[in-house]
């Protein structure tokens, strides 16, 4: 049989179900049908709240009916249906939620006095229903107003019903045994409904206090504050407190806002963005808000504790975005609100953030973490913040007057200003990629004009406080010119070189964007002018012209508009023609721009990064980032989620980089590690190399591919290798310091060994294309003579060529062989120094000078091996025998641009090889090269025609 407690629950549910049905028909339905749709906003709001109350009342009745049915089933079949089948035990959370929703709806109506307002519109009807209403109530005075009677009728049955729930469940808990299967369910239900009873009492008390508050406020204040959601938690009229600096007359703490009343002014503070800071002084604590710090001072410690505790708990409740359950501050959540939060706030105070709305992460009243700032004019910033200022990566959009045009800054920020690497896409379609400081371009950067600009340009170089200053290169595509030199205040100033597409070069001193004083002009035909220029680079004043044939013209020069060039001076025709090799090797800029100071803006950010100990938060400021285009960013508005680095490019965190660095210090693994690091643009070394490649291409590709700049380029490549080795050593030093170790000092000899033997071969391929082009242009005449000599020598059969080159016959592979002409031709073609020829041809397959020298050494070995086979004994070739044999092999290898190859090897070879075997072999190759250039003169004395068969 069922217990008496279950029977009592059954009767309780039956009564409650009937009461809810009667309330619906007697009160709620008439309230909703009192008037047609009202026109006033307040009346419409009351109607909406009553409709919500009716909906929640209907759900409450349905749950009560369902609970009643479960009790009936249990009553009918006590042996087959267990106690745990009761809805109150099976789904107490659901029953609880429905009761709470009803209480929320009811208290919202109570706060805005919805019952009184609706009752007034139909007062006659409600006076007639007063007797029926009193039947729903106990202890109700007949003097109460209609509105109060309605409120009591909608509240009292429910509070009494929940009270009975708790009593009956407690009795049921005490009657069943400890081992009963439903024991835990009953205990859980007792806890929940006990909490519900406490919550109802708290919610009703708050609603009544809030309703009473409105009568104490002015109509203006009431219009601002009277909303259904507000619940008064504390009033300074009950527990006095003073607030500075606002000097509020009254302080009201609601469950979602702190309100300070000051005359007619109402200052409202969102609790989600309120931080409680305990004061050091007695009876005082502080509240931090996004724009102000408020100091609360109470009369006594008890009052201070009440206010501080209630504000703290109200903030916790607001952050959880729900009513506290069971009672204020006693839930499972922590009693102290978190210092880090998310929220939205619009700044009102004057300043840079005035009218801006910030949405994102906060810390103690300041934007801190990821967030978005938006201004009314469309300007916005999305990224990271620290203590209220932009910090770290961020994307800043600044709208322009033109429709759908923005300046888009994708940069690293520090303390509210752009600082570090950034990419800026301007509404004018100009693009800047480089470094910033205090919001201005500073350090190294590249500025590109719009492709369709009337005068397209690209500047690659140094900046200072937003202006071009220091060493830089500017290319003027419209005029076909490139300026390489010094800048100041956005103008060419100091020594500089101008290279034109026509091959003309100028070098001189510039002031305020114009060339002044003496200078040098080199024309494409190697004519040299030394003297004065006008500001537009025309010859004027005293000067001297040296022509390619050696003639000189010295005197005064002038020019008129459209009238050509005038001169008055002395023409000297007695001079001998200059050596072509010396004429073409005139180099510009070598003394004007010391190589160690040209690209300090590239090296400096890396040095600063290393000097600071390679902090992880500055890694992106140094290396930059990959982001979507500004159009995609504006369209998607998903800035914070954009992928800023590609997995295949990622080198990992600084810690990972330094750790890996320590694992590859041995010579056998160091080269492999450096090659990998230099090829990765997301590694500090790789980023540095990539930027240096950019400067190199800007200087020497395209218009800059001029033979008179070869010296500058060669110097830079060597300097870059030194700087990259120093950069590696800097990273290694930081890695060792983090392990408590020290880096061994490196003497100059060891450093040179590592730079030329290890680093230079690794970095040279990155600059080789532009560098080798300059060598080709510089040695074009020599290579032309060499090519003609090769062409002439290729007309000789092998034996005739060996004879022509005065190769000792005992060294010929055909010695003492009695063969037919065909056999001899086949033998010579297949074996006459063919292995050495094929080996030498491999010199073009590598860019590493050391590997080229190794090819030359192997070629020498192949020649000696062939001679050894011919002589039948090991033989070391003296120079007199080696040189003609090497000339033979070189002529048959037919290596293009051998002069450029030789000079590049000579300039870039490791100094350790000077005076050694490699130096000897390279000198021999140089001799062969010079000899082949002169063969054209010797061949003129040979018969003009011969029978090739006869020569064999």
Number of C-alpha atoms within 10 A of each C-alpha: 9 15 14 13 17 20 16 14 21 20 14 17 22 16 14 21 20 14 16 20 16 14 20 18 12 15 18 21 14 16 23 17 10 15 12 7 11 12 8 8 9 13 15 13 17 22 22 15 21 23 17 19 23 22 16 21 25 17 17 24 21 15 19 23 17 16 24 23 17 20 25 16 15 23 17 12 13 15 11 9 14 14 24 18 16 21 20 28 22 18 15 18 16 13 20 17 13 20 21 20 18 22 23 22 21 26 29 24 27 22 26 23 20 25 21 19 14 20 21 13 13 14 14 10 13 22 13 10 14 15 11 11 22 17 10 17 16 11 6 15 10 11 8 11 14 20 20 16 23 22 19 18 20 22 18 13 19 19 16 12 15 17 15 15 22 20 15 20 24 18 15 20 20 13 12 14 11 11 8 10 13 19 18 15 19 23 16 16 23 24 16 19 24 20 17 23 21 15 20 24 14 16 22 19 16 21 26 16 17 25 23 14 16 18 10 10 13 11 12 11 16 14 11 10 17 17 15 22 18 20 25 23 21 21 19 17 11 8 15 16 23 19 20 12 11 15 13 18 14 18 21 18 23 24 26 23 23 21 20 21 18 14 11 9 11 16 14 16 16 19 23 23 25 23 23 21 17 15 14 9 8 13 19 24 21 19 22 17 19 20 12 12 17 19 20 20 22 22 14 13 12 12 19 21 15 14 24 22 16 19 24 21 21 27 27 24 24 20 18 13 11 11 16 22 19 20 17 18 19 12 12 9 12 11 15 13 21 13 13 15 18 17 15 18 17 17 17 12 11 8 9 8 15 13 17 21 17 22 18 20 20 25 19 21 22 19 29 22 21 21 23 23 21 19 17 10 11 12 17 19 21 24 24 25 26 19 16 18 16 26 24 26 28 23 24 22 23 17 17 16 8 8 7 9 16 23 20 25 21 28 30 30 27 22 15 17 18 27 24 28 27 28 24 21 20 20 18 13 17 18 20 21 20 27 29 27 19 16 17 16 26 23 27 29 25 23 18 18 18 17 11 8 12 9 12 16 21 20 20 26 29 29 27 19 15 17 16 25 22 25 26 26 25 22 25 17 14 11 12 14 21 26 23 26 26 26 26 19 15 15 16 27 21 21 21 25 25 21 24 22 16 11 18 18 23 23 23 26 21 22 17 14 16 17 26 18 13 17 22 19 26 23 15 15 12 20 19 20 21 20 22 24 25 16 15 10 16 14 23 19 15 18 21 20 20 19 19 17 15 18 17 19 19 19 15 18 20 16 15 8 6 6 7 8 13 12 17 12 13 12 14 12 13 9 10 9 13 14 11 14 13 8 17 21 16 16 17 24 20 14 10 16 17 13 20 13 12 19 22 17 21 21 20 13 20 22 17 12 19 19 14 11 16 21 13 12 13 18 20 18 24 24 21 25 20 14 17 13 12 21 13 12 17 14 10 10 12 11 22 17 8 13 12 15 14 12 10 8 13 12 18 11 15 19 14 10 16 18 16 13 19 16 11 15 13 9 10 9 11 16 16 12 16 21 16 13 21 21 18 19 19 27 22 23 23 21 20 24 25 18 17 20 18 14 21 20 18 23 24 24 16 14 20 27 24 24 23 25 25 27 19 19 22 19 16 20 23 19 19 24 22 20 18 21 22 15 19 18 15 19 26 20 21 20 24 16 13 14 11 8 11 13 13 7 8 10 8 9 10 10 15 18 14 16 23 22 17 18 23 24 21 20 22 19 13 19 20 15 14 20 24 21 17 26 26 23 18 24 21 18 15 19 21 15 18 28 21 16 22 23 14 15 22 14 11 16 17 21 20 15 19 19 15 15 16 13 21 13 12 12 17 21 19 17 11 9 8 9 11 9 12 10 11 16 16 12 14 18 13 11 13 20 26 18 17 26 21 15 20 26 19 16 21 14 10 12 20 21 24 19 17 23 22 16 21 22 19 16 26 20 15 20 22 20 19 22 22 16 13 18 15 9 10 13 14 13 15 8 12 10 14 17 21 20 26 26 23 22 25 22 23 21 18 17 18 15 20 22 24 21 20 19 18 21 19 18 14 19 23 21 15 14 13 12 9 10 12 20 17 15 19 19 14 17 20 17 15 21 25 18 16 22 19 14 18 18 10 9 14 9 8 9 7 7 6 9 7 11 8 7 12 14
